[in-house]
Amino acid sequence: MNRSSKPAFGTLLFFSIAFGLALYFAFAAIQGNFGLFRRAEIVAEGQDLKLHLVQVQGDVARMENLTARLSDDYLDLDLLDEQTRKVLGMIRTDEIVIR
């Protein structure tokens, strides 16, 4: 009987398990919770959040400006008049309203 002509079952099993593990880890590296696709999602989400942060900072700066213009130290009468009209819905007698 010639044993060298047949591959051993143990060797075939070892390489099958090794190949299966390699495939599993490759799949996890790409599709897993910490894989490449998830990283791309996180980077895109980070860019969206940075854009949203810039917009919010602009809104905050605008509100701080309006608040400062209506403070006791500096009172902008035009802004006060505009806000009063907007809140109370009033107009002056010499104005014409177009809807």
trRosetta pair geometry for C-beta under 8 A, 3 or more apart (Angstrom, degrees):
i j d omega theta_ij theta_ji phi_ij phi_ji
2 5 4.9 48 116 -1 114 114
3 6 6.7 -72 -163 44 45 95
7 11 5.8 -108 175 72 97 125
7 12 5.8 99 123 -51 122 105
8 11 4.5 89 68 4 95 105
8 12 7.1 -167 93 -4 52 85
9 12 5.8 -59 -152 40 35 111
9 13 6.2 35 152 -20 69 109
10 13 5.6 -55 -145 38 30 112
10 14 6.3 35 154 -23 65 105
11 14 5.7 -51 -147 33 31 114
11 15 6.5 21 159 -10 64 106
12 15 6.2 -59 -146 42 29 103
12 16 6.2 32 154 -22 64 110
13 16 5.7 -55 -145 36 29 113
13 17 6.4 27 158 -16 64 106
14 17 6.1 -59 -151 37 27 107
14 18 6.2 24 154 -17 64 110
15 18 5.5 -52 -140 40 35 114
15 19 6.1 37 158 -21 66 105
16 19 5.9 -54 -146 37 27 110
16 20 6.3 28 154 -19 62 108
17 20 5.6 -55 -147 38 30 113
17 21 6.3 30 155 -17 65 106
18 21 5.9 -55 -147 38 29 109
18 22 6.3 32 153 -21 63 106
19 22 5.6 -53 -147 35 31 113
19 23 6.4 32 154 -18 64 105
20 23 5.7 -54 -150 36 31 111
20 24 6.4 33 152 -21 64 106
21 24 5.5 -52 -146 35 34 114
21 25 6.3 26 159 -13 67 106
22 25 6.1 -57 -145 41 28 104
22 26 6.2 30 155 -19 64 109
23 26 5.7 -57 -145 38 29 112
23 27 6.2 30 156 -19 65 107
24 27 5.8 -58 -150 37 28 110
24 28 6.3 24 154 -16 65 108
25 28 5.5 -51 -142 39 34 112
25 29 6.2 39 155 -24 65 104
26 29 5.7 -53 -147 33 29 113
26 30 6.7 14 157 -7 62 108
27 30 6.2 -69 -152 43 30 100
27 31 5.6 -25 173 28 71 115
27 32 7.5 102 123 -42 63 90
28 31 6.8 -70 -113 60 22 76
28 32 3.9 36 -167 -48 65 133
28 35 6.5 -158 156 -74 42 115
29 32 6.6 16 -53 16 14 116
29 35 5.5 119 155 -123 25 92
29 36 6.9 39 145 -18 70 95
30 35 5.0 34 122 -174 11 131
30 36 5.2 -27 -133 30 55 109
30 37 6.4 55 165 -14 65 99
31 35 5.3 36 45 51 14 170
31 37 6.1 14 -112 23 45 131
32 35 4.1 122 46 -36 69 108
32 38 7.1 -67 96 -5 49 133
33 38 6.0 71 -179 -77 29 168
34 38 6.2 -89 -112 71 13 141
34 39 7.6 46 -177 -54 49 92
35 38 5.2 97 55 13 68 102
35 39 7.0 -120 109 -7 37 93
36 39 5.5 -54 -149 34 32 115
36 40 6.6 34 154 -20 65 102
37 40 5.7 -51 -152 33 34 112
37 41 6.6 37 149 -19 64 103
38 41 5.5 -51 -151 35 36 114
38 42 6.4 36 151 -20 67 104
39 42 5.7 -53 -147 36 33 111
39 43 6.4 33 154 -19 65 104
40 43 5.8 -52 -147 35 32 111
40 44 6.4 30 155 -16 64 107
41 44 5.9 -58 -149 39 30 109
41 45 6.2 28 154 -18 65 109
42 45 5.7 -55 -144 39 30 112
42 46 6.2 37 153 -24 64 105
43 46 5.6 -52 -149 33 30 115
43 47 6.7 31 152 -19 63 102
44 47 5.8 -52 -152 33 34 111
44 48 6.6 34 151 -17 64 104
45 48 5.6 -52 -149 37 35 113
45 49 6.3 34 152 -19 66 106
46 49 5.7 -55 -146 38 31 111
46 50 6.4 35 153 -22 64 103
47 50 5.6 -50 -148 32 33 113
47 51 6.6 34 153 -18 63 103
48 51 5.8 -55 -153 36 33 112
48 52 6.3 31 150 -17 66 107
49 52 5.4 -52 -144 39 35 113
49 53 6.2 43 152 -26 65 103
50 53 5.5 -50 -148 32 32 116
50 54 6.7 35 152 -20 63 100
51 54 5.8 -50 -153 31 33 111
51 55 6.7 31 150 -16 63 104
52 55 5.6 -54 -151 37 35 112
52 56 6.3 34 152 -18 68 106
53 56 5.7 -54 -144 39 32 110
53 57 6.2 33 155 -20 65 106
54 57 5.7 -53 -146 37 29 112
54 58 6.5 34 152 -21 62 104
55 58 5.7 -53 -153 33 32 114
55 59 6.6 32 150 -17 64 104
56 59 5.5 -52 -149 36 36 112
56 60 6.3 36 152 -20 67 104
57 60 5.6 -51 -145 36 33 112
57 61 6.3 36 154 -21 65 104
58 61 5.7 -53 -146 35 30 111
58 62 6.4 30 154 -18 64 105
59 62 5.7 -55 -149 36 31 111
59 63 6.3 27 155 -15 66 107
60 63 5.8 -56 -146 40 31 108
60 64 6.2 33 154 -21 66 106
61 64 5.7 -52 -145 36 30 112
61 65 6.4 35 153 -22 62 104
62 65 5.7 -54 -153 33 31 114
62 66 6.5 27 152 -15 65 105
63 66 5.7 -52 -145 39 35 109
63 67 6.1 36 154 -20 67 107
64 67 5.6 -54 -143 39 31 112
64 68 6.2 32 156 -20 65 106
65 68 5.9 -55 -146 36 27 109
65 69 6.4 25 155 -18 63 108
66 69 5.7 -57 -147 37 31 111
66 70 6.5 11 158 -4 65 110
66 79 6.9 -174 -143 -169 78 140
67 70 6.2 -70 -149 46 29 97
67 71 6.6 51 149 -53 64 96
68 71 5.5 -33 -151 -6 37 122
68 73 8.0 -39 -165 64 74 109
68 74 6.5 16 157 61 78 120
69 74 6.4 -64 -127 111 39 103
69 75 7.6 80 165 -146 54 25
69 76 4.0 -15 180 3 104 128
69 79 5.1 53 129 37 129 164
70 75 6.7 39 -142 -129 36 67
70 76 6.8 -64 -69 38 55 89
70 79 6.3 -115 -67 111 90 123
70 80 6.3 133 -117 -81 92 84
70 83 7.3 4 -93 9 139 160
71 74 5.9 40 63 46 94 69
71 75 7.2 -129 72 -74 42 63
72 75 7.3 -4 -135 -56 22 101
75 80 6.5 12 -180 -40 94 136
76 79 4.0 46 99 18 116 114
76 80 6.4 164 89 -16 61 85
77 80 5.4 -53 -143 39 35 115
77 81 6.1 40 155 -22 67 104
78 81 5.7 -52 -148 35 30 112
78 82 6.4 31 152 -19 63 106
79 82 5.5 -52 -146 36 34 113
79 83 6.2 29 157 -15 67 107
80 83 6.0 -57 -145 40 28 107
80 84 6.2 30 155 -21 63 109
81 84 5.8 -56 -146 36 27 112
81 85 6.4 27 156 -18 63 107
82 85 6.0 -58 -151 36 28 109
82 86 6.3 26 154 -19 64 109
83 86 5.6 -54 -144 36 32 112
83 87 6.2 23 160 -13 67 108
84 87 6.2 -60 -143 41 27 103
84 88 5.8 -6 171 12 66 117
84 90 7.2 -35 136 46 88 113
85 88 6.6 -69 -128 55 20 88
85 89 7.3 69 176 -104 54 10
85 90 5.7 -110 -124 63 64 70
85 91 6.8 65 -143 -86 114 51
86 89 7.7 10 180 -69 18 49
91 95 4.7 -122 178 72 110 130
91 97 5.9 -108 -66 -60 164 112
92 95 4.8 96 59 -8 82 109
